[in-house]
Amino acid sequence: MWWEGRAAPRGPMGLRRQHTGRIQWVLFLYHEPASRGRRTRASWSPEVRGNFDYRNPGSSCFCTQVISSAITNRFIVDERTVIVEDEGGVRLDSYLAERIPELSRSRIQKLIDGGHVVVNSSPQRPSYKVVKGDLIRITIPPAECPDIAPESIPLEIIHEDDHVIVINKPKGMVVHPAPGTKSGTLVNAILAHSDDLSGVGGVERPGIVHRLDKDTTGLLVVAKTDLAHTALQEQIQARVAERRYTALVWGETRFNEAEVDAPIGRHPTDRQKMAVIKDTVRHTARPAITHLTVTERFTGFTLLDVKLDTGRTHQIRVHCSFIGHPVVGDPTYGGAKRALPSDYSKVEQREIGLLIENLRGQALHARYLAFRHPVTEDRLEFEVPPPAEMAVLVERIRETVPSGRGRG
């Protein structure tokens, strides 16, 4: 089977692209039928539409969702060519990130550093400035297949049907395997719970539509089908899906409502952290917008309702720290330990300090999740209270507001 064609306005995973450069997509799917022991070679371009059974090489055409997930991603080698048709002057990694939105900029940088991207047949650095007429070739190697074992880990399932699972994630649970964390993750638990999960997220993240930090608790949706996965991702990107968090932060905010619009990227010197990036020319960053509303204000603390427009790594924690109100208990962004105001007695300071230590991480909880069901299109809404250790801390602070100080 062989198809050729120029790039269409919609790419894999249903993500829309707007670009001026031409992109030629070539995809190779290798299949060895048990009865014949031969290899079938095929290629695909975004102009092709239809239904394709990956188990049957004789199918007449591809389906974009099957291609994007490839069920396990084991057999895919993806090669792409981009011709720079505008004036250029943009970093190579930024240019490709704009034109191949399903690949993150960090993923593209890794491909460039690994020699999988060449410009005019020569390797370049991510900082290379593209010029008009450059011919860029990108080879995306097959994903490695890590051995992710199902593990019988209890899950608090809030809702489940044939297409989605909504889970209340506990503190201390990593969402998916990563270097240094191969077991005990939400993915390990889900694999033991369900055999049917979307493959759009790849072999390391089956069914994972969005993530929560290890020590952030609360609601998270998992897709059981590729259709559900793609639909939910599009809802998040279009801000149709709604995610709200409760955060206890240090200090008494001067605002009642605020919007933090500050790009987030990898910290320039500490690569284990994220940061607000002011110099987006020298450092990679992505737009990030967080809405903050005061729920309750105490002496030395503020309880916030948080709504996300974007979903960057550590976004709420980074933005709260950036405005001078780090999340209480956050060991990474300055919220682990602070001196309490002298308005509190020594006994109260000690008790509250112990409750903060008992959090074992940031006082951040994903309390509310709403989205349209990917099949029925009914609006589903879910809300869960914060974990006991966070609720106890907030209540203790509420009880010990010094006399004469307001809460509003």
C-alpha positions as CSV (number, residue, x, y, z in Angstrom):
1,M,0.0,0.0,0.0
2,W,1.4,3.4,-0.9
3,W,-0.1,6.9,-0.7
4,E,1.5,10.3,-1.3
5,G,0.2,13.7,-0.7
6,R,0.8,17.2,0.7
7,A,0.0,18.0,4.2
8,A,-3.7,18.6,5.0
9,P,-5.0,21.2,7.6
10,R,-5.5,18.4,10.2
11,G,-2.7,16.2,11.4
12,P,-2.5,13.1,13.6
13,M,-4.6,13.1,16.8
14,G,-7.0,15.5,15.1
15,L,-4.8,18.5,16.0
16,R,-5.1,21.4,13.7
17,R,-2.0,23.0,12.2
18,Q,-1.5,26.5,10.6
19,H,1.7,26.9,8.8
20,T,3.3,28.3,5.7
21,G,5.8,25.5,5.1
22,R,4.9,22.4,3.2
23,I,5.1,19.2,5.2
24,Q,5.3,15.8,3.6
25,W,4.3,13.0,6.1
26,V,5.7,9.5,5.5
27,L,4.7,6.8,7.9
28,F,5.9,3.2,7.8
29,L,3.9,0.4,9.5
30,Y,5.6,-3.0,9.7
31,H,3.5,-6.1,10.2
32,E,4.4,-9.7,10.4
33,P,1.4,-12.0,9.9
34,A,1.9,-15.2,11.9
35,S,0.8,-17.3,8.9
36,R,3.1,-15.7,6.3
37,G,6.0,-14.4,8.2
38,R,6.5,-11.5,5.8
39,R,6.8,-7.7,6.3
40,T,4.2,-5.3,5.0
41,R,5.4,-1.8,4.2
42,A,3.0,1.2,4.0
43,S,3.1,4.9,4.1
44,W,0.5,7.6,4.9
45,S,-0.2,11.2,4.3
46,P,-2.7,13.4,6.1
47,E,-4.9,13.7,3.0
48,V,-5.9,10.1,3.5
49,R,-9.1,9.4,5.5
50,G,-11.1,6.3,6.2
51,N,-11.0,3.2,8.4
52,F,-7.9,1.1,8.7
53,D,-7.5,-2.1,10.7
54,Y,-3.9,-2.2,11.9
55,R,-4.2,-6.0,12.2
56,N,-5.1,-6.3,8.5
57,P,-2.5,-4.9,6.0
58,G,-4.9,-5.4,3.2
59,S,-7.2,-2.6,4.4
60,S,-7.7,0.1,1.8
61,C,-7.0,3.2,3.8
62,F,-5.8,4.6,7.1
63,C,-7.7,6.2,10.0
64,T,-5.9,9.1,11.6
65,Q,-6.7,8.0,15.1
66,V,-5.3,4.5,14.5
67,I,-2.2,6.0,12.9
68,S,-1.6,8.5,15.7
69,S,-1.9,5.9,18.5
70,A,-0.7,2.9,16.4
71,I,-2.2,0.9,19.3
72,T,1.3,0.4,20.9
73,N,3.5,2.7,18.9
74,R,5.9,-0.2,18.5
75,F,6.0,-0.5,14.8
76,I,6.0,3.2,13.7
77,V,8.9,5.0,12.0
78,D,7.7,8.5,11.2
79,E,9.6,10.7,8.7
80,R,8.7,14.3,7.9
81,T,10.0,17.0,5.6
82,V,9.5,20.7,6.1
83,I,10.4,23.4,3.5
84,V,10.8,26.9,5.0
85,E,8.7,29.1,2.7
86,D,8.6,32.3,4.9
87,E,11.5,34.6,5.8
88,G,12.7,32.4,8.7
89,G,14.8,34.0,11.4
90,V,13.2,31.7,14.0
91,R,15.0,29.1,16.1
92,L,14.8,25.6,14.6
93,D,13.1,24.0,17.6
94,S,10.5,26.8,17.8
95,Y,9.9,26.7,14.0
96,L,9.2,22.9,14.1
97,A,7.1,23.2,17.3
98,E,4.8,25.6,15.5
99,R,4.4,23.4,12.5
100,I,4.2,20.0,14.2
101,P,2.0,20.8,17.3
102,E,1.6,17.2,18.4
103,L,5.3,17.2,19.2
104,S,6.3,19.3,22.2
105,R,9.2,21.7,21.9
106,S,11.2,19.6,24.4
107,R,10.6,16.5,22.4
108,I,11.8,18.3,19.2
109,Q,14.9,19.5,21.0
110,K,15.7,15.9,22.0
111,L,15.2,14.8,18.4
112,I,17.6,17.5,17.2
113,D,20.2,16.7,19.9
114,G,19.9,13.0,19.0
115,G,20.7,13.7,15.3
116,H,17.1,12.9,14.1
117,V,16.7,16.4,12.5
118,V,18.9,17.6,9.6
119,V,18.7,20.9,7.7
120,N,19.9,20.7,4.1
121,S,21.4,17.3,4.9
122,S,23.4,18.7,7.9
123,P,22.7,18.4,11.6
124,Q,22.1,21.6,13.5
125,R,21.6,22.9,17.0
126,P,18.1,23.7,18.4
127,S,19.2,27.4,18.3
128,Y,19.9,27.4,14.6
129,K,17.9,30.2,12.8
130,V,16.0,28.8,9.9
131,V,16.2,30.7,6.6
132,K,13.9,30.7,3.5
133,G,14.4,27.6,1.4
134,D,15.8,25.4,4.2
135,L,14.9,21.7,3.7
136,I,14.3,20.2,7.1
137,R,14.0,16.4,7.5
138,I,12.7,14.9,10.8
139,T,12.9,11.2,11.6
140,I,10.9,10.2,14.7
141,P,12.2,6.8,15.8
142,P,9.9,4.1,17.0
143,A,8.9,4.4,20.6
144,E,10.6,2.0,22.9
145,C,8.3,-0.5,24.6
146,P,8.8,-0.3,28.3
147,D,7.7,-3.2,30.4
148,I,4.8,-1.7,32.4
149,A,3.4,-4.3,34.6
150,P,-0.2,-4.1,35.9
151,E,-0.3,-3.7,39.6
152,S,-3.2,-4.2,42.0
153,I,-3.3,-0.8,43.5
154,P,-6.6,0.5,45.0
155,L,-8.2,3.4,43.0
156,E,-10.9,5.7,44.1
157,I,-13.1,5.6,40.9
158,I,-15.6,8.4,40.8
159,H,-17.1,7.5,37.4
160,E,-16.6,4.8,34.8
161,D,-18.3,3.8,31.5
162,D,-17.1,2.2,28.3
163,H,-15.2,5.4,27.2
164,V,-13.8,7.2,30.3
165,I,-12.7,6.7,33.9
166,V,-12.7,9.6,36.4
167,I,-10.3,9.0,39.3
168,N,-9.6,10.8,42.6
169,K,-5.8,10.6,42.6
170,P,-4.2,10.3,46.0
171,K,-1.1,12.2,47.2
172,G,2.2,10.5,46.5
173,M,1.1,8.7,43.3
174,V,3.0,9.5,40.1
175,V,0.6,9.4,37.1
176,H,2.8,7.5,34.6
177,P,6.2,5.7,34.6
178,A,9.2,7.9,34.1
179,P,13.0,7.5,34.7
180,G,13.4,6.5,38.3
181,T,9.7,5.6,38.7
182,K,8.7,2.4,37.0
183,S,6.1,1.0,39.4
184,G,3.4,2.2,41.7
185,T,2.1,4.7,39.2
186,L,-1.5,5.4,38.2
187,V,-0.8,3.8,34.9
188,N,0.3,0.5,36.6
189,A,-3.0,0.6,38.6
190,I,-5.2,1.4,35.6
191,L,-3.7,-1.5,33.6
192,A,-4.7,-3.9,36.3
193,H,-8.2,-2.4,36.4
194,S,-8.9,-2.2,32.7
195,D,-7.7,-4.0,29.6
196,D,-9.2,-1.3,27.3
197,L,-7.2,1.9,27.3
198,S,-6.5,4.5,24.6
199,G,-3.1,4.3,22.9
200,V,-2.9,7.9,21.8
201,G,-0.7,8.8,24.8
202,G,1.9,6.2,23.8
203,V,3.1,3.1,25.4
204,E,4.2,4.8,28.6
205,R,1.0,6.8,29.1
206,P,-2.0,4.6,28.0
207,G,-5.2,6.5,28.5
208,I,-3.6,9.5,30.1
209,V,-5.3,12.7,28.9
210,H,-3.9,15.1,31.4
211,R,-1.7,14.8,34.5
212,L,-1.4,15.9,38.1
213,D,1.8,16.3,40.0
214,K,2.8,13.5,42.3
215,D,1.8,15.3,45.5
216,T,-1.3,17.0,44.0
217,T,-4.5,15.2,44.8
218,G,-7.8,15.2,43.0
219,L,-9.8,14.5,39.8
220,L,-8.2,13.2,36.7
221,V,-9.9,11.6,33.6
222,V,-8.5,8.6,31.8
223,A,-9.6,7.6,28.2
224,K,-10.5,4.0,27.4
225,T,-10.8,4.6,23.7
226,D,-8.8,6.6,21.1
227,L,-12.0,8.5,20.2
228,A,-12.5,9.5,23.8
229,H,-8.8,10.5,24.2
230,T,-8.8,12.7,21.1
231,A,-12.1,14.4,22.0
232,L,-11.0,15.1,25.6
233,Q,-7.7,16.6,24.5
234,E,-9.5,18.8,22.0
235,Q,-11.9,19.9,24.8
236,I,-9.0,20.8,27.0
237,Q,-7.2,22.8,24.3
238,A,-10.5,24.6,23.4
239,R,-11.2,25.3,27.1
240,V,-14.4,23.4,26.9
241,A,-13.3,21.1,29.6
242,E,-13.1,22.8,33.0
243,R,-10.6,22.1,35.7
244,R,-10.7,23.9,39.1
245,Y,-8.3,23.5,42.0
246,T,-8.2,24.6,45.6
247,A,-4.9,25.9,46.8
248,L,-3.8,27.2,50.2
249,V,-1.0,29.7,49.7
250,W,1.3,31.7,51.9
251,G,0.5,35.3,52.6
252,E,-2.6,37.5,52.4
253,T,-3.2,38.4,48.8
254,R,-4.0,42.0,47.9
255,F,-6.3,40.9,45.1
256,N,-9.7,39.2,45.2
257,E,-9.3,38.0,41.6
258,A,-6.2,37.9,39.4
259,E,-5.0,36.5,36.1
260,V,-1.4,35.4,35.9
261,D,-0.3,35.4,32.2
262,A,3.4,34.4,32.3
263,P,5.2,31.9,30.0
264,I,6.6,28.8,31.7
265,G,9.7,26.8,30.7
266,R,12.5,24.7,32.2
267,H,14.4,26.6,34.8
268,P,17.6,28.1,33.2
269,T,19.9,26.7,35.9
270,D,18.0,24.0,37.8
271,R,16.7,21.6,35.1
272,Q,14.6,19.7,37.7
273,K,12.3,22.8,38.1
274,M,10.1,24.9,36.0
275,A,10.0,28.7,36.0
276,V,8.4,31.8,34.6
277,I,10.7,32.7,31.6
278,K,11.1,36.4,30.9
279,D,13.7,36.0,28.2
280,T,11.8,33.8,25.7
281,V,14.5,34.5,23.0
282,R,17.3,32.8,24.9
283,H,15.1,30.2,26.7
284,T,12.3,28.0,25.7
285,A,8.9,28.7,27.2
286,R,5.2,28.1,26.5
287,P,2.3,30.4,27.2
288,A,0.6,29.8,30.5
289,I,-2.5,31.4,32.0
290,T,-3.9,30.9,35.5
291,H,-7.0,32.5,37.0
292,L,-7.0,33.0,40.8
293,T,-10.0,33.9,43.0
294,V,-9.9,34.3,46.7
295,T,-12.2,31.9,48.6
296,E,-11.1,32.9,52.1
297,R,-8.4,35.0,53.6
298,F,-6.7,34.4,56.9
299,T,-3.8,35.9,58.8
300,G,-0.7,34.7,56.9
301,F,-2.6,32.5,54.4
302,T,-5.1,32.7,51.6
303,L,-7.4,30.0,50.2
304,L,-7.7,30.2,46.5
305,D,-9.9,28.8,43.8
306,V,-7.8,28.2,40.7
307,K,-8.8,27.8,37.1
308,L,-6.4,26.8,34.3
309,D,-6.5,28.1,30.7
310,T,-3.4,26.1,29.9
311,G,-1.8,23.0,31.4
312,R,1.9,23.5,31.8
313,T,4.0,21.3,34.1
314,H,3.8,22.7,37.7
315,Q,1.8,25.6,36.4
316,I,-0.2,26.6,39.5
317,R,2.8,26.1,41.8
318,V,5.1,28.1,39.5
319,H,2.6,31.0,39.0
320,C,1.7,31.2,42.7
321,S,5.4,31.3,43.6
322,F,6.0,33.9,40.9
323,I,3.5,36.3,42.4
324,G,4.9,35.9,45.9
325,H,2.4,33.5,47.3
326,P,3.8,30.0,47.0
327,V,1.6,27.0,47.7
328,V,1.8,25.9,51.4
329,G,3.9,22.8,51.8
330,D,5.5,23.0,48.3
331,P,9.1,21.9,48.7
332,T,10.2,22.9,45.2
333,Y,8.9,26.4,44.9
334,G,9.4,28.0,48.3
335,G,6.3,26.9,50.2
336,A,7.7,24.1,52.4
337,K,8.5,26.3,55.5
338,R,7.9,29.9,56.4
339,A,7.7,31.8,59.7
340,L,4.1,32.3,60.8
341,P,3.0,35.9,61.8
342,S,3.5,36.8,65.4
343,D,-0.3,37.2,65.7
344,Y,-0.3,33.4,66.3
345,S,0.7,32.2,69.7
346,K,3.7,29.9,70.1
347,V,1.4,26.9,70.6
348,E,-0.6,27.8,67.5
349,Q,2.5,28.2,65.4
350,R,3.8,24.8,66.5
351,E,0.5,23.1,65.9
352,I,0.1,24.6,62.4
353,G,3.7,23.9,61.6
354,L,3.2,20.2,62.4
355,L,0.0,20.1,60.2
356,I,2.0,21.6,57.3
357,E,4.7,19.0,57.7
358,N,1.9,16.3,57.7
359,L,0.8,17.5,54.3
360,R,3.9,15.7,52.8
361,G,3.7,18.0,49.8
362,Q,1.8,21.0,48.5
363,A,-1.7,22.0,49.7
364,L,-3.1,21.8,46.2
365,H,-6.2,19.8,45.2
366,A,-8.0,19.3,41.9
367,R,-11.5,19.5,43.3
368,Y,-13.6,20.0,40.2
369,L,-13.7,18.5,36.7
370,A,-16.3,19.0,33.9
371,F,-16.3,17.9,30.3
372,R,-18.6,16.8,27.5
373,H,-18.9,13.1,27.2
374,P,-17.0,12.1,24.0
375,V,-19.8,9.9,22.8
376,T,-23.1,11.1,24.3
377,E,-22.0,14.7,24.5
378,D,-23.7,15.1,27.9
379,R,-21.9,17.5,30.2
380,L,-20.4,15.6,33.1
381,E,-19.4,17.4,36.3
382,F,-17.5,16.0,39.3
383,E,-16.3,17.5,42.5
384,V,-14.4,15.9,45.4
385,P,-13.4,17.4,48.8
386,P,-9.7,17.9,49.6
387,P,-7.9,15.1,51.5
388,A,-8.2,15.0,55.2
389,E,-4.7,16.4,56.0
390,M,-5.4,19.5,53.9
391,A,-8.9,20.0,55.3
392,V,-7.6,19.7,58.9
393,L,-4.9,22.3,58.2
394,V,-7.4,24.8,56.7
395,E,-9.8,24.3,59.6
396,R,-7.1,24.8,62.2
397,I,-6.0,28.0,60.6
398,R,-9.7,29.1,60.3
399,E,-10.2,28.5,64.0
400,T,-7.1,30.4,65.1
401,V,-7.7,33.7,63.2
402,P,-6.5,36.3,65.8
403,S,-9.3,38.4,67.2
404,G,-9.9,41.6,65.3
405,R,-8.6,40.2,62.0
406,G,-10.9,39.7,59.0
407,R,-11.3,36.6,56.8
408,G,-12.7,38.2,53.7
